[in-house]
Amino acid sequence: MLLQRTEKARIELLSGPRALGARERSLLMLANGHKSLLDLEPLFGGEGWRIALNLVREGYLEPRAADRER
């Protein structure tokens, strides 16, 4: 599953008050629709998968549109 940012994530990455920590924001920057959960897994001390899944649950990331149609 390839992950892309939602509008909520784009707002979080703008300057201003932050709701997320640096690790979560870094992962959001990497989620460009071309990286999968498997790509993110080894990042952030092996916790990329867990961080990405939390961001999906919180509405910051979603499956890429083409992947949702399958």
C-alpha positions as CSV (number, residue, x, y, z in Angstrom):
1,M,0.0,0.0,0.0
2,L,1.4,3.3,-1.1
3,L,0.8,6.2,1.3
4,Q,0.0,9.8,0.5
5,R,-0.7,12.9,2.6
6,T,-4.2,14.1,3.4
7,E,-5.2,17.7,3.6
8,K,-4.8,17.5,7.4
9,A,-1.2,16.5,6.8
10,R,-0.6,19.4,4.4
11,I,-1.9,21.8,7.0
12,E,0.3,20.3,9.7
13,L,3.4,20.8,7.5
14,L,2.7,24.5,7.0
15,S,4.3,26.9,9.4
16,G,2.4,27.6,12.6
17,P,1.3,25.6,15.6
18,R,2.3,21.9,15.5
19,A,0.1,19.0,16.6
20,L,2.8,16.3,15.8
21,G,6.3,15.7,16.9
22,A,9.4,16.0,14.6
23,R,9.5,12.2,13.8
24,E,5.8,12.2,12.7
25,R,6.3,15.4,10.6
26,S,9.5,13.9,9.0
27,L,7.5,10.8,8.0
28,L,4.7,12.9,6.6
29,M,7.3,14.6,4.3
30,L,8.4,11.2,3.1
31,A,4.9,10.0,2.3
32,N,4.6,11.3,-1.2
33,G,2.5,8.6,-2.8
34,H,5.5,6.6,-3.9
35,K,6.5,5.0,-0.6
36,S,4.8,2.0,1.0
37,L,4.5,0.9,4.5
38,L,7.3,-1.6,3.7
39,D,9.6,1.3,2.6
40,L,8.9,3.2,5.8
41,E,9.3,0.2,8.1
42,P,13.1,0.4,8.7
43,L,13.1,4.1,9.2
44,F,13.0,5.9,12.6
45,G,14.8,3.2,14.5
46,G,12.6,0.5,13.0
47,E,9.4,2.3,14.1
48,G,8.5,3.7,10.7
49,W,5.6,1.2,10.3
50,R,4.1,2.0,13.7
51,I,4.4,5.7,13.2
52,A,2.9,5.5,9.7
53,L,-0.1,3.4,10.9
54,N,-0.7,5.9,13.7
55,L,-0.7,8.7,11.1
56,V,-3.2,6.8,9.0
57,R,-5.5,6.2,12.0
58,E,-5.3,9.9,12.9
59,G,-6.2,11.0,9.3
60,Y,-2.8,12.4,8.2
61,L,-2.0,9.6,5.7
62,E,-4.2,7.6,3.4
63,P,-3.7,4.9,0.8
64,R,-2.9,6.4,-2.6
65,A,-6.1,6.8,-4.7
66,A,-5.1,4.1,-7.2
67,D,-4.6,1.7,-4.4
68,R,-8.0,2.4,-2.8
69,E,-9.7,1.4,-6.1
70,R,-8.2,-2.1,-6.1
